[in-house]
Amino acid sequence: MMTSTDRRVTGGFDTHADSNVGAVFDTATSRLLATETFPTTTAGYEAALSWLCGFGVIDAVGIESTGSYGAGLARHLAVSSVRVVEVNRPERLDRRLDGKDDFVDARAAARAVLSGRATAIPKAGDGPVEAIRVLEIVHDSAIGDRTEAINQFKALLVRAPAAFRDRHSPVTLRHQLATARRFRTGASDDMVTIELKMALKTLAQRIEFLEAQIAEIDDRLRPIIAEHFPAVLGLHAVGIHSAAQLLMAAGDNAERLSSDAAFAKLCAACPKPASSGKTIRYRLDRGGDRRANKALYRIVIVRMRFDPRTRDYVARRLAEGKTKREIIRCLKRFVAREIFHAITEPHDPIPTGNELRAQRKAAGISVAAAATGAGVSYPQLSQIERGITHNTDIANRVHTWLAQQTT
């Protein structure tokens, strides 16, 4: 009779806010051994692991929602050297045939691993990318709230009394906001004007607060990305938020992605085949990480305008009969490949702004002279030295030129 010391088992968990429901199967026979419910606490995670180990050696554990409710359990099991597999929720047909409850979903998660249908390794969520993710969430929220507040501010001005609107509308939005923050009610103001000033002042103060939050988050994001992923931030047209979105798609354990093609598919930058019979065609991938896809699009659009190599490529492809949309899709695929290799296989260490400044001062060369000698503009070099911007090509070019001056 097989005992727990020589049996190999596979687990599955359906995760929720307050509880995780688990199921364990014999890997060899695919026979259900037991089901159990555990709380979503550290003690509950430890109890779930001990429960699984009590049935045999764990081959793998399938977990639903590893990016939300299942994140804590997935991290706990991964730290204990258990292979965790990310499982999607059951298909509609399966739910229609098998029914729906937590125990059914837990068994379905384990069966997805046993059958080989689920193979994805979840994101680790325990490194710099997780820190970037939490900051980027707050940044996106602040941007959305700021836009909403500005729209409300403008709408109130449109509906304002004519005399009030004529006095405040001709100036820029910045001036309107600065004026609104200083509003005071006067003795001659009617009720509508008093409350309108109060509303506009409140919105102007809210916008100022949100802009301060956005600036603070930018100041925290930039050094994290520059320290841990300088090769990504140094690529042409890759800003801190585009880099953040692409790093979030890759995760802290980007090595789980087998190739740049897998990363491109994750970013929805791989066209899907849609051929039939004699018709050979491809269609856009509507899945994947849409924010990462949007970041790729921003990078491509900027390069099409400012990068000479990209502009030459666009001109050549246009001459071949490609449409602009087709060219953008090709460029998104190229950028995805470039980003993936910058994350997983960064080149030689990139000189930081502080290192360039120290190297330049040691050689007794001014910023203007170094910029002229390396063939870059003064503002570009100044901003790189101060850590405001990052550009791998320019940093390496200046570093090489300075090294030549000291030999």
Secondary structure, DSSP 8 states (H G I E B T S, - for coil): ---TTT-EEEEEEEE-SSEEEEEEEETTT--EEEEEEEESSHHHHHHHHHHHHTTSEEEEEEEE-TTTTTHHHHHHHHHTT--EEEE----HHHHHHH---HHHHHHHHHHHHHHTS--------SSHHHHHHHHHHHHHHHHHHHHHHHHHHHHHHHTS-HHHHHHHTTS-HHHHHHHHTT----TT--HHHHHHHHHHHHHHHHHHHHHHHHHHHHHHHHHHHHHH-HHHHTSTT--HHHHHHHHHHH-TTGGGS-SHHHHHHHTT-S-EE--BTTB--EE----S-HHHHHHHHHHHHHHHHH-HHHHHHHHHHHHTT--HHHHHHHHHHHHHHHHHHHHHS--S----HHHHHHHHHHTT--HHHHHHHHT--HHHHHHHHTTS---HHHHHHHHHHHHHHT-
